[in-house]
Amino acid sequence: MSIPSRLLHCTIKCKWPKAKPLPGANRLIRHLHKKGIPFALASNSTTKNIEAKISRQQGWKESFSAILGSDQVDHGKPAPDIFLEAAKRIGVDAARCLVIEDSLVGVKAAKAAGMKVIAVPSLQALADRYDIADSVLHSLLEFQPKHWSLPAFEDWMGNALMIEPSYAKGQIREGLLYADADDQNPLPDQISGVFFGWAKLDRHGVSKVVVSIEWRHDSCTMKRIIKPCLIGKLNKDVNGQRLELLLVGYIKELSRKVNASKDLYISEEEKFVASEALDLPIFSQHMNNNLLADALVLEDGAVPCELSNSCHVNNVLA
């Protein structure tokens, strides 16, 4: 093994156990476990590496009906072996299984196993390669179990959904947030839609914010567009300022139309939903998050300046 290869292997080995779940993964796992739906984790990683990774995720090991690594079957993905074995272990026919995958080889393996598959691409720039999947989502937050004859989620608070906090920072230019290129903890690729939370600005302190986030084709590449809208503030006054975002809630997914710039428009209804939700203790508690703790908090008015009982064979770790 060459020196660069050894360094890469060491980097992956060190970072692997610390990798965070895909946005919405914990929510889905809790929901399926609560409803008694059998589901498995089937990964191309070795069982040892999988166990090291999920040991850091509270409740995961106890929730999965089965956990399989590629070392437990003859052939890893894109061969169907691991999914067929997972279905066998949880006692469900392969044709009644629904797979959620973030890798292209995993999507191919699921289709080869005769299963339905939802793709949540780990790299949005490659999303157009996943068209063999039955459905392609930008995020697990878009997943609606009832469309697959599974029990619906019960955690929406009106039109708002609590999410695990996500952080971003950068500079406001022409109404868009240009995230720092050297950010060590960038937003996951699977953050897309209309979100809300708290924003900290250089001269405006901390305020409520609604954020529209989408992936858009730009020539031959994909880039993420982040449009924040401060609630109760004059957004035109923030151009050029540094901004820190703490996203704590989700409202909806965006249209699938490519280059539909109107999708970035944030409606008055979305502002109202976000403002009302952020007044609830479950969301307002994040206003004092350590990431924003040293900022002056300003009030809104202060404006200075078909698969019944199907198994889920999940690969939901980023």
Summary of the structure (lengths in Angstrom):
residues: 318
radius of gyration: 20.8
end to end distance: 26.3
largest distance: 65.4
contacts: 993
relative contact order: 0.17
helix: 33%
strand: 27%
